[in-house]
């Protein structure tokens, strides 16, 4: 709690892909001294144990679920800076990738509040580490694209976001409900991704609940992964020839999900 009239400082901290010990040392130290922590729904409970002294405020931001409107989160961060000294906005993965950090940064800076970004490991990199396969490969993949089809529910855009990027390896965030459509469009439109292109899907990357599904673009297009998905877990879809050294047709899980997609 602040004891003077000076404004507090806000830190946008990347929680990393899920595992508590994959947050950065800087991020963990900030959690340990934070007065208040505004956290995403995807942040693991074990991560929040790093800040027992802080007031915890859940602000949703889970794809497909009811969440706090972004403008309301912005206002709460501004209000907190008038009351607390150290404010942490804890975001899953990295704040600067599909985290809407730009809106929070702009809102805080416009009101004269000091803000700092602490990066985190994004899910795509943790996923590549988990399957032991680089997203780039000499002579095969020289480019990687991170893509999301998710749109802000309070301000949806017109037209479809980039669904056919021209990169060798593609990583789709929050793509579970569009998985078959993504595969169909790539088969039809992408010269770099044919029916036999390897696909790796990972859920709850780096956590004890992590699950993996490996097959081909044609199998994904045919809906073969639809019944495998767990609605309660974040999914990452990785597509590209660089993944071919990973065995095709394997489905691994550390635990069985409680809920399957219909």
C-alpha positions in Angstrom: 0.0 0.0 0.0 1.2 3.5 -0.8 2.1 5.9 2.0 2.5 9.0 -0.1 0.8 10.8 -3.0 3.1 9.5 -5.7 1.6 7.2 -8.3 2.5 3.5 -8.1 4.2 1.6 -10.9 2.5 -1.0 -13.1 4.4 -4.1 -14.4 3.0 -6.1 -17.3 4.6 -9.5 -16.5 4.6 -12.6 -18.7 3.7 -15.7 -16.7 5.1 -17.9 -19.4 3.4 -21.0 -20.9 2.1 -22.5 -17.6 4.7 -24.1 -15.4 5.5 -22.0 -12.4 9.3 -22.4 -12.7 9.2 -21.1 -16.3 8.4 -17.5 -15.3 11.5 -15.3 -15.4 13.4 -14.5 -12.3 12.5 -10.9 -12.7 8.8 -11.7 -13.0 8.9 -14.0 -9.9 10.7 -11.2 -7.9 8.0 -8.7 -8.8 5.2 -11.1 -7.8 6.9 -11.6 -4.4 6.8 -7.8 -3.7 3.5 -6.9 -5.5 0.8 -5.2 -3.6 -1.9 -6.3 -6.0 -1.9 -8.7 -9.0 -4.4 -8.7 -11.8 -4.2 -12.1 -13.4 -5.5 -13.9 -16.5 -7.7 -17.0 -16.2 -5.0 -19.1 -17.9 -2.4 -18.4 -15.1 -1.9 -21.5 -13.0 -2.9 -21.5 -9.3 0.7 -22.5 -8.4 1.9 -19.3 -10.0 -0.3 -17.2 -7.8 1.3 -18.9 -4.8 4.4 -16.8 -5.5 2.6 -13.7 -4.3 0.8 -14.7 -1.0 1.1 -11.1 0.2 -0.7 -9.6 -2.7 -4.4 -8.9 -3.3 -5.4 -11.1 -6.2 -7.8 -9.9 -8.8 -8.9 -12.3 -11.6 -9.7 -10.5 -14.9 -10.7 -13.4 -17.1 -9.2 -13.2 -20.7 -9.8 -16.9 -21.5 -10.7 -17.4 -25.1 -14.4 -18.4 -25.6 -15.3 -17.6 -21.9 -16.8 -14.6 -20.2 -14.0 -12.2 -19.3 -13.6 -8.6 -18.2 -13.9 -6.0 -20.9 -10.5 -4.6 -21.8 -11.5 -1.0 -21.1 -12.6 -2.1 -17.6 -9.2 -3.8 -17.0 -7.5 -0.6 -18.2 -9.4 1.5 -15.7 -8.7 -0.9 -12.8 -5.0 -0.7 -13.5 -5.1 3.1 -13.5 -7.2 3.1 -10.3 -4.8 0.7 -8.6 -1.8 3.0 -9.3 -3.4 5.6 -7.2 -3.8 3.2 -4.3 -0.9 0.8 -4.4 2.9 1.1 -4.9 3.6 -2.0 -7.0 1.0 -3.3 -9.4 1.4 -6.5 -11.4 -0.7 -7.3 -14.5 0.1 -11.0 -14.9 -0.5 -12.3 -18.4 -0.2 -15.9 -19.7 2.8 -16.4 -22.1 4.4 -13.1 -23.2 2.5 -9.8 -22.7 3.5 -8.5 -26.1 2.0 -11.4 -28.1 -1.8 -11.7 -28.4 -2.0 -10.1 -25.0 -3.5 -6.7 -25.9 -0.7 -5.1 -24.0 -0.7 -2.1 -26.4 -4.1 -1.0 -25.0 -3.0 -1.3 -21.4 0.3 0.5 -22.1 -1.5 3.3 -23.9 -4.1 3.7 -21.1 -1.4 3.9 -18.4 0.9 6.2 -20.2 -1.9 8.5 -21.2 -2.6 9.0 -17.5 1.0 9.5 -16.5 1.5 6.2 -14.8 4.9 4.5 -15.0 4.8 1.1 -16.6 7.3 -1.6 -17.4 7.0 -4.8 -19.5 8.6 -8.0 -18.3 8.7 -10.6 -21.1 7.7 -14.3 -20.7 8.2 -17.5 -22.6 5.4 -17.8 -25.2 3.6 -21.1 -25.7 5.0 -21.8 -29.1 8.5 -21.9 -27.8 7.5 -24.1 -24.9 5.7 -26.3 -27.3 8.7 -26.8 -29.5 10.8 -27.6 -26.4 8.2 -30.1 -25.2 8.2 -32.1 -28.5 12.0 -31.7 -28.9 11.7 -30.1 -32.3 12.8 -26.7 -33.6 10.3 -24.6 -35.4 13.1 -23.7 -37.9 15.2 -26.3 -39.7 18.1 -25.8 -42.0 17.0 -26.2 -45.6 13.3 -26.8 -44.6 12.0 -23.9 -42.5 13.5 -20.4 -42.5 10.4 -18.6 -41.2 7.8 -19.0 -38.5 4.4 -17.2 -38.2 2.4 -16.9 -35.0 -1.3 -16.5 -35.8 -4.6 -16.2 -34.0 -8.1 -16.1 -35.3 -9.5 -14.9 -32.0 -11.1 -11.4 -32.0 -12.1 -9.1 -29.2 -15.7 -9.8 -28.2 -16.3 -6.2 -27.3 -14.9 -4.8 -30.6 -15.0 -7.5 -33.3 -13.4 -6.6 -36.6 -14.7 -7.0 -40.1 -13.4 -9.8 -42.3 -11.2 -12.7 -41.3 -7.8 -12.2 -39.8 -4.7 -13.6 -41.6 -5.5 -17.3 -42.1 -3.0 -18.2 -44.7 0.4 -16.6 -43.7 3.3 -17.2 -46.0 5.7 -18.8 -43.5 7.2 -22.3 -43.5 6.1 -23.2 -40.0 2.8 -21.9 -38.7 1.7 -21.7 -35.0 -2.0 -21.0 -34.3 -2.9 -19.7 -30.9 -6.5 -20.2 -29.6 -7.4 -22.1 -32.7 -9.3 -25.1 -31.3 -12.7 -24.2 -32.7 -11.3 -23.3 -36.1 -8.8 -26.3 -36.4 -10.6 -28.1 -39.2 -11.2 -24.9 -41.2 -7.6 -23.8 -40.8 -6.4 -27.1 -42.2 -8.9 -27.0 -45.1 -7.9 -23.5 -46.1 -4.2 -24.3 -46.0 -4.6 -27.4 -48.2 -6.6 -25.3 -50.6 -4.6 -22.1 -50.7 -1.1 -22.6 -49.4 1.7 -23.8 -51.7 3.9 -24.7 -48.7 1.3 -26.9 -46.8 -0.1 -30.0 -48.5 -2.3 -32.8 -47.2 0.7 -34.7 -45.7 2.2 -31.7 -43.9 2.9 -32.7 -40.2 0.7 -31.2 -37.5 1.3 -31.1 -33.8 -1.3 -30.0 -31.3 -0.4 -29.3 -27.7 -2.7 -28.6 -24.8 -1.8 -27.0 -21.5 1.9 -26.8 -22.5 4.5 -27.3 -19.8 1.9 -28.2 -17.1 1.2 -31.7 -15.7 -2.0 -31.7 -17.8 0.0 -31.4 -21.1 -1.4 -33.5 -24.0 -0.1 -33.9 -27.5 -1.8 -34.9 -30.8 0.3 -35.6 -33.9 -0.9 -36.3 -37.4 -1.2 -34.6 -40.8 -3.0 -31.6 -42.3 -5.5 -33.9 -44.1 -6.4 -35.7 -40.8 -6.9 -32.3 -39.1 -9.0 -31.1 -42.0 -11.2 -34.2 -41.7 -12.0 -33.4 -38.1 -10.0 -36.2 -36.6 -8.8 -34.0 -33.7 -12.3 -32.7 -32.9 -13.1 -35.3 -30.3 -9.6 -35.2 -28.8 -9.7 -31.6 -27.8 -10.3 -30.6 -24.2 -12.5 -27.5 -23.9 -11.0 -26.6 -20.6 -7.4 -26.3 -21.8 -5.6 -23.8 -24.1 -4.6 -25.4 -27.4 -1.7 -24.7 -29.7 -1.6 -25.9 -33.3 1.8 -26.2 -35.0 2.0 -27.0 -38.7 5.0 -27.4 -41.0 7.6 -29.7 -42.5 10.1 -28.8 -39.7 7.9 -31.0 -37.5 8.3 -34.1 -39.7 10.9 -35.7 -37.5 8.3 -35.9 -34.8 6.4 -39.2 -35.0 3.2 -38.9 -37.0 0.0 -40.4 -35.7 0.8 -40.3 -32.0 -1.6 -39.1 -29.3 0.1 -38.6 -25.9 -1.2 -37.3 -22.6 0.0 -37.1 -19.1 -3.5 -37.1 -17.8 -6.9 -37.8 -19.4 -9.1 -34.7 -19.8 -12.3 -34.4 -17.9 -14.2 -32.7 -20.7 -14.0 -33.5 -24.4 -15.2 -31.2 -27.2 -18.5 -32.3 -28.8 
